[in-house]
Amino acid sequence: MEFSVITILAAILALATVLPLSRSPRWWVRGLDFPRLQLAIAGLSLLAVELWRLDMDALPGQAILAITAACTLYQGWWILPYTWLHPYEVRPCAGSNDPSARISILAANVLASNRNADALLSMVRQYRPDIVVTLESNAWWQARLDTLEDDYPNTIKCPLDNRYGMHVYSRLPLEETATRFLIEANVPSMHATAMLRSGQPVQLHFVHPTPPSPTESDASIGRDAELVVVGRAVQDLDIPVIVAGDLNDVAWSATTRLFRKISGLLDPRVGRGMFNTFHAGHWYMRWPLDHLFHSRHFTLCSMARLPAFGSDHFPVLVELAHEPGAKHRQDGLEAEAEDRRRADEKLDRAGVRKPVRPADPGRRARDRPRGRPPGQAERSWIALYSRNSSSP
């Protein structure tokens, strides 16, 4: 009986480890990307039980131990970069860095049914970020968030009641603002160019694709395609770029890693921690679903998960410093031919036709007079992909 129970538990662990290797977009397969930390902990616990209770002189006991150990190591490999055992991917900012070259962003999935707006507004007033981004914000939330407009006069608003509303409130000037529907007609993303106090333009992209789940989408096709679209939109730009939002995917998944490879953006959590943001109500089942990625022009001043405020997500506050020289001293993941093929495959699955780039997809920052923001053509890659779009 004891041997049978241990064998069944080892088989479940092996199945949960092997299924994601199929790259199937089905929600019940992709959902196994999320609990890798929990599966690694379960594997370690099971190893201890096996060493204690199984006969290690017998082949069956040795085989079960080897399978459990292999699964545990494999799960640990995925989460290792988000521990202190891994080197930083993003350098800490210099203490003497010019404050006018910094940008801070507070991003929060508010949970549409949450009515504790005062707690979030209090955090905004306490930390005074340059930009506030909210997800799942509807008309009720917009009425409360609009009280920030005296301090945050530059806004992008898309209140929706389908849990995909989005709002941006900024102290910094915003130019070329746009709300686009890249993959699904009712799921917006927001795009803008922010001007730092130093005069440096920074391209911003805020996203919230649909999750693979039995209540949302039975496959990850839409989410995966949206990440590829945004990743390709920024991959060749020489200007500073930030992509943030609730990706409905964990930091260590193959899809998020593919986004990092295609986009060339860096993850400031690497080497620093997981910064698990969901679920705020369940300490034993939390994952890093809310992300901020940036180009190599930035170093990290601070990153923090803020207190819960009634949502199922914790807010995240990140402050970056624009240091042009840092781009030559920071390396992220590199895309190979197989990664580009997989990216094309994800677009094909979603029925998104890859557009042909113009001969000049927008002048790069090196060709533009200093301080001048990028033109609309420089963001045409996203515009070409968009099925529906609106620009104020």
VMD Tcl script that draws the C-alpha trace (Angstrom):
set ca {
  {0.00 0.00 0.00}
  {2.76 2.42 0.99}
  {4.78 1.61 -2.13}
  {1.68 2.09 -4.31}
  {0.94 5.54 -2.86}
  {4.53 6.70 -3.40}
  {4.47 5.31 -6.95}
  {1.23 7.15 -7.76}
  {2.59 10.44 -6.36}
  {5.80 10.06 -8.38}
  {3.73 9.34 -11.51}
  {1.63 12.48 -10.96}
  {4.80 14.55 -10.57}
  {6.26 13.02 -13.74}
  {3.07 13.68 -15.69}
  {2.94 17.31 -14.52}
  {6.56 17.69 -15.62}
  {6.26 16.00 -19.01}
  {2.94 17.42 -20.25}
  {4.20 21.03 -20.77}
  {6.95 19.68 -23.02}
  {4.28 19.02 -25.63}
  {3.88 22.77 -26.23}
  {0.16 22.19 -26.54}
  {-1.77 25.47 -26.11}
  {-4.59 23.72 -24.18}
  {-5.31 25.49 -20.90}
  {-4.88 22.36 -18.78}
  {-1.41 21.84 -20.26}
  {-0.23 25.45 -20.14}
  {-1.59 25.76 -16.62}
  {1.17 23.39 -15.53}
  {3.73 26.11 -16.37}
  {2.49 28.06 -13.36}
  {3.12 25.89 -10.25}
  {6.74 24.97 -10.92}
  {7.80 26.24 -7.50}
  {5.07 24.21 -5.82}
  {5.97 21.15 -7.90}
  {9.65 21.53 -7.01}
  {8.77 21.71 -3.31}
  {6.48 18.69 -3.69}
  {9.30 16.84 -5.42}
  {11.75 17.57 -2.62}
  {9.22 16.39 -0.05}
  {8.54 13.23 -2.02}
  {12.29 12.55 -2.31}
  {12.63 12.72 1.45}
  {9.75 10.25 1.88}
  {11.22 7.91 -0.73}
  {14.64 7.89 0.91}
  {12.97 7.14 4.20}
  {10.44 4.51 3.16}
  {11.63 2.83 -0.02}
  {14.13 0.00 -0.34}
  {17.04 1.65 -2.12}
  {18.67 -1.74 -2.71}
  {15.81 -2.75 -4.98}
  {15.47 -1.59 -8.61}
  {11.88 -0.29 -8.29}
  {12.86 1.98 -5.41}
  {15.90 3.25 -7.29}
  {13.82 3.92 -10.41}
  {11.15 5.86 -8.54}
  {13.83 7.91 -6.75}
  {15.59 8.69 -10.04}
  {12.34 9.79 -11.72}
  {11.40 12.00 -8.77}
  {14.87 13.55 -8.62}
  {14.90 14.26 -12.37}
  {11.47 15.92 -12.23}
  {12.45 18.01 -9.20}
  {15.67 19.19 -10.82}
  {13.84 20.05 -14.03}
  {11.21 22.10 -12.21}
  {13.98 23.84 -10.25}
  {15.84 24.72 -13.45}
  {12.90 26.86 -14.62}
  {12.62 28.87 -11.42}
  {16.35 29.16 -10.65}
  {16.79 32.52 -12.46}
  {14.24 34.04 -10.08}
  {16.29 33.25 -6.98}
  {19.34 34.87 -5.41}
  {21.43 31.97 -6.77}
  {21.32 33.51 -10.26}
  {23.27 36.61 -11.39}
  {21.38 39.86 -12.01}
  {20.19 40.42 -15.55}
  {19.72 44.14 -14.87}
  {22.38 46.14 -13.09}
  {21.53 48.28 -10.05}
  {21.36 51.97 -10.90}
  {24.19 54.24 -9.83}
  {23.44 56.13 -6.61}
  {24.36 59.44 -8.23}
  {22.11 58.86 -11.22}
  {20.31 61.98 -12.45}
  {16.76 61.98 -10.97}
  {15.46 63.56 -14.16}
  {16.50 60.40 -16.04}
  {14.39 58.11 -13.84}
  {10.91 56.70 -14.41}
  {8.72 54.90 -11.89}
  {5.65 52.85 -12.76}
  {2.99 51.44 -10.45}
  {0.96 48.69 -12.12}
  {-2.09 47.14 -10.50}
  {-4.72 44.66 -11.59}
  {-7.56 46.13 -9.53}
  {-10.08 43.23 -9.88}
  {-13.22 44.70 -11.43}
  {-15.46 43.70 -8.51}
  {-13.09 45.15 -5.88}
  {-14.45 48.32 -4.28}
  {-11.44 49.28 -2.15}
  {-10.25 52.06 -4.45}
  {-9.21 54.22 -1.51}
  {-6.44 51.78 -0.58}
  {-4.94 51.92 -4.06}
  {-5.27 55.70 -4.28}
  {-3.56 55.97 -0.89}
  {-0.61 53.93 -2.21}
  {-0.37 56.14 -5.28}
  {-0.22 59.25 -3.11}
  {2.30 57.62 -0.79}
  {4.76 56.40 -3.43}
  {4.05 59.09 -6.07}
  {5.05 57.05 -9.14}
  {5.46 58.81 -12.45}
  {2.92 56.53 -14.13}
  {-0.02 54.52 -12.78}
  {-1.36 51.63 -14.86}
  {-4.54 49.81 -13.89}
  {-5.96 46.63 -15.37}
  {-9.54 45.29 -15.12}
  {-10.61 48.89 -14.43}
  {-14.17 49.72 -15.50}
  {-16.27 52.90 -15.37}
  {-16.67 52.60 -11.58}
  {-12.90 52.50 -11.16}
  {-12.38 55.30 -13.67}
  {-14.59 57.64 -11.61}
  {-12.32 57.01 -8.60}
  {-9.04 57.08 -10.51}
  {-9.96 60.40 -12.10}
  {-9.36 62.03 -8.71}
  {-5.66 61.63 -9.53}
  {-5.85 63.89 -12.56}
  {-4.66 67.03 -10.73}
  {-1.31 65.28 -10.26}
  {-1.58 62.93 -13.24}
  {-3.02 65.04 -16.06}
  {-1.87 62.84 -18.94}
  {-4.17 59.87 -19.38}
  {-5.28 57.01 -21.59}
  {-8.65 55.48 -20.72}
  {-10.49 52.39 -21.84}
  {-13.14 51.43 -19.25}
  {-14.65 48.01 -19.98}
  {-16.92 45.69 -18.02}
  {-15.36 42.50 -19.39}
  {-12.40 42.52 -16.96}
  {-10.09 43.88 -19.65}
  {-10.49 47.61 -19.07}
  {-7.26 49.57 -18.78}
  {-6.22 53.03 -17.63}
  {-2.97 55.01 -17.63}
  {-2.39 58.13 -15.52}
  {0.92 59.92 -15.94}
  {2.82 62.85 -14.49}
  {5.11 62.68 -17.49}
  {3.96 64.02 -20.85}
  {2.55 61.33 -23.12}
  {2.70 61.56 -26.89}
  {1.37 59.36 -29.67}
  {-1.04 57.63 -27.30}
  {-3.07 54.76 -28.74}
  {-5.42 52.06 -27.58}
  {-5.20 49.00 -29.79}
  {-6.87 45.61 -29.96}
  {-4.06 43.46 -31.22}
  {-5.58 39.96 -31.23}
  {-9.06 40.02 -29.73}
  {-11.66 42.69 -30.44}
  {-12.52 43.22 -26.76}
  {-9.02 43.03 -25.24}
  {-7.15 46.35 -25.43}
  {-3.52 47.26 -25.10}
  {-2.15 50.78 -24.65}
  {0.84 52.40 -26.30}
  {2.49 55.78 -25.86}
  {5.74 57.69 -25.80}
  {6.58 59.24 -22.43}
  {9.00 62.11 -22.13}
  {11.33 61.87 -19.15}
  {12.18 65.06 -17.28}
  {15.57 64.87 -18.97}
  {13.83 65.13 -22.36}
  {14.49 61.50 -23.27}
  {11.57 59.75 -25.02}
  {10.61 56.30 -23.77}
  {8.26 54.00 -25.64}
  {5.60 52.37 -23.44}
  {3.43 49.31 -24.07}
  {0.86 48.08 -21.55}
  {-0.80 44.72 -22.15}
  {-3.29 42.32 -20.56}
  {-3.90 39.31 -22.82}
  {-6.49 36.66 -22.01}
  {-5.38 33.70 -19.87}
  {-5.70 30.06 -20.83}
  {-8.40 28.84 -18.45}
  {-11.75 27.03 -18.59}
  {-13.59 30.30 -17.88}
  {-11.66 32.56 -20.29}
  {-10.06 30.72 -23.19}
  {-9.57 27.01 -23.65}
  {-6.12 27.62 -25.15}
  {-3.23 30.07 -24.81}
  {-3.28 30.93 -28.53}
  {-4.44 34.54 -28.14}
  {-2.14 35.31 -25.23}
  {0.89 33.80 -26.92}
  {0.26 35.66 -30.18}
  {-0.17 39.02 -28.44}
  {3.18 38.63 -26.69}
  {4.85 37.81 -30.01}
  {3.25 40.85 -31.66}
  {4.51 43.20 -28.94}
  {7.90 41.50 -28.83}
  {8.40 41.99 -32.55}
  {7.16 45.55 -32.35}
  {10.08 46.53 -30.13}
  {12.81 44.11 -31.15}
  {14.79 46.41 -33.46}
  {14.21 49.79 -31.83}
  {17.17 51.70 -30.48}
  {15.08 53.96 -28.27}
  {14.31 53.04 -24.63}
  {11.32 50.69 -24.31}
  {9.18 49.45 -21.40}
  {6.54 46.71 -21.63}
  {4.39 46.10 -18.55}
  {1.13 44.54 -17.48}
  {-0.60 41.37 -16.39}
  {0.57 38.87 -18.99}
  {-1.51 36.05 -17.49}
  {1.66 34.01 -17.69}
  {4.46 33.25 -15.26}
  {7.93 34.71 -15.59}
  {9.57 31.33 -16.18}
  {7.23 29.92 -18.83}
  {8.45 29.04 -22.31}
  {6.10 31.68 -23.74}
  {7.47 34.49 -21.58}
  {11.03 33.36 -22.30}
  {10.18 33.46 -26.00}
  {8.87 37.01 -25.59}
  {12.13 38.03 -23.91}
  {14.16 36.46 -26.71}
  {12.13 38.00 -29.54}
  {11.91 41.46 -27.94}
  {15.44 41.59 -26.56}
  {14.05 43.12 -23.35}
  {15.43 42.47 -19.88}
  {13.67 41.17 -16.76}
  {14.72 43.04 -13.61}
  {13.51 40.17 -11.39}
  {16.23 37.81 -12.60}
  {18.60 37.22 -9.69}
  {16.40 39.21 -7.31}
  {13.30 37.12 -6.68}
  {9.96 36.02 -8.04}
  {7.84 38.97 -6.89}
  {4.74 36.77 -6.93}
  {1.65 38.94 -7.49}
  {-1.20 36.43 -7.85}
  {-3.13 35.17 -5.90}
  {-3.08 37.79 -3.12}
  {-5.50 35.71 -1.09}
  {-3.63 32.38 -1.24}
  {-0.06 32.43 0.12}
  {0.53 28.81 -0.90}
  {-0.41 29.33 -4.57}
  {1.21 32.51 -5.82}
  {2.88 33.21 -9.13}
  {4.54 36.18 -10.89}
  {1.82 37.20 -13.36}
  {2.40 40.99 -13.36}
  {5.51 41.95 -15.27}
  {7.71 44.82 -16.33}
  {10.34 44.32 -19.01}
  {12.63 47.01 -20.40}
  {15.35 47.63 -22.93}
  {19.04 47.66 -22.10}
  {19.03 51.43 -21.76}
  {17.78 51.13 -18.17}
  {19.19 50.02 -14.85}
  {17.11 49.17 -11.80}
  {16.72 51.57 -8.89}
  {14.04 49.66 -7.00}
  {11.35 47.04 -7.40}
  {8.73 46.15 -4.82}
  {5.51 44.23 -4.43}
  {3.13 46.54 -2.59}
  {0.49 45.54 0.01}
  {-2.80 43.92 -0.97}
  {-5.75 46.26 -1.46}
  {-8.68 43.91 -2.01}
  {-7.73 42.66 -5.47}
  {-6.56 39.15 -6.21}
  {-3.32 40.75 -7.46}
  {-0.70 42.67 -5.53}
  {0.44 45.96 -7.12}
  {4.02 46.27 -8.34}
  {6.18 49.41 -8.17}
  {9.32 49.67 -10.31}
  {11.75 52.56 -10.68}
  {14.26 52.55 -13.54}
  {17.11 54.86 -14.44}
  {17.94 55.70 -18.04}
  {21.68 55.05 -18.44}
  {22.63 54.92 -22.14}
  {25.99 53.33 -21.39}
  {24.33 50.39 -19.65}
  {23.10 48.87 -22.92}
  {26.59 47.57 -23.64}
  {26.97 46.03 -20.17}
  {23.70 44.10 -19.87}
  {22.76 40.93 -21.69}
  {19.43 39.14 -21.84}
  {18.20 36.10 -23.73}
  {19.06 35.83 -27.41}
  {16.68 34.61 -30.11}
  {17.78 31.76 -32.35}
  {16.29 30.47 -35.59}
  {14.11 27.98 -33.71}
  {12.71 30.78 -31.53}
  {11.75 32.81 -34.58}
  {10.10 29.76 -36.10}
  {8.10 29.20 -32.92}
  {7.05 32.85 -32.89}
  {5.75 32.53 -36.47}
  {3.91 29.38 -35.47}
  {2.13 31.17 -32.62}
  {1.00 33.92 -34.98}
  {-0.23 31.35 -37.51}
  {-2.24 29.55 -34.84}
  {-3.96 32.80 -33.94}
  {-4.68 33.59 -37.58}
  {-2.46 36.67 -37.49}
  {-0.77 37.31 -40.78}
  {2.77 38.57 -40.45}
  {2.92 42.00 -42.11}
  {5.69 43.03 -44.44}
  {7.83 45.72 -42.90}
  {8.20 48.95 -44.81}
  {11.62 49.53 -46.27}
  {12.14 52.11 -43.53}
  {10.04 51.11 -40.50}
  {10.80 54.37 -38.79}
  {14.00 56.20 -38.17}
  {15.99 54.83 -35.29}
  {16.94 56.98 -32.35}
  {20.46 57.31 -33.67}
  {19.10 58.98 -36.82}
  {16.80 61.37 -34.97}
  {17.80 64.73 -33.48}
  {18.45 64.37 -29.74}
  {15.32 64.71 -27.63}
  {12.89 64.30 -30.50}
  {10.26 61.58 -29.83}
  {9.74 58.71 -32.27}
  {7.23 59.20 -35.04}
  {4.13 57.10 -35.55}
  {5.93 55.15 -38.27}
  {8.38 53.85 -35.68}
  {5.48 52.07 -34.00}
  {3.86 50.96 -37.25}
  {4.77 47.32 -36.56}
  {2.03 47.20 -33.91}
  {-0.35 49.23 -36.07}
  {0.09 46.77 -38.93}
  {-0.73 43.83 -36.69}
  {-3.76 45.47 -35.07}
  {-7.12 44.10 -36.13}
  {-8.98 46.96 -34.49}
  {-7.52 50.14 -33.10}
  {-8.39 53.57 -31.81}
  {-6.20 56.54 -31.22}
  {-7.33 59.68 -29.40}
}
mol new
graphics top color blue
foreach p $ca { graphics top sphere $p radius 0.5 }
foreach p [lrange $ca 0 end-1] q [lrange $ca 1 end] { graphics top cylinder $p $q radius 0.2 }
display resetview
